[in-house]
Amino acid sequence: MAGPKDGREGRDKEHHYRRAALAHPARQEILCLMIDGMEAGAAEIAATLAEESGQIAYHLRVLTRRRALKGTAKDPPAQPCFRLAPQALWARKMLAEIRKRDGDDDPGGRD
C-alpha cells in the first residue's frame, strides 16, 4: 500500500508552487519574453514591461526558485541576466494553457 512517502505528495506540492508562480500576470509576461529567447537583466525586463525594477526583481526570484528561469552571471559584480531554464518545459506548457484559457493562443503574448 502506498503511503505518504510514495512521492506523490511532493509532486502535488511542486505542481501547486508552479501554478502559483505563474498566477501573477507580471510573471506570465516575463516568461513570454523569455520563451522568445530573450536573455536580460532585471532592469532591462522592467523597462520592457514598464514596471518598477524592484517588483520585477521579486518576480524573477520567484521564477528562479521554481526553476522556470536561470540566472547567469556575466562579469561579477554585474547583475545577472536571466533566461528560460532548460528544464522549464513545464512553464511553457502551463503558460500555453493559461493563454488558451484566456483566449490568447500565442504563448509569446503577441497578437
DAFENNOR-V303421 format. One record per helix or strand of 3 or more residues. SS is the DSSP state (helix for helix, strand for strand). FROM is the first residue (numbers start at 1). TO is the last residue. Records with the same first field share a line. If there is no record, write none. Layout:
SS->FROM-TO + FROM-TO
//
This chain:
helix->8-21 + 25-35 + 42-49 + 53-65 + 89-101
strand->69-72 + 81-84
//
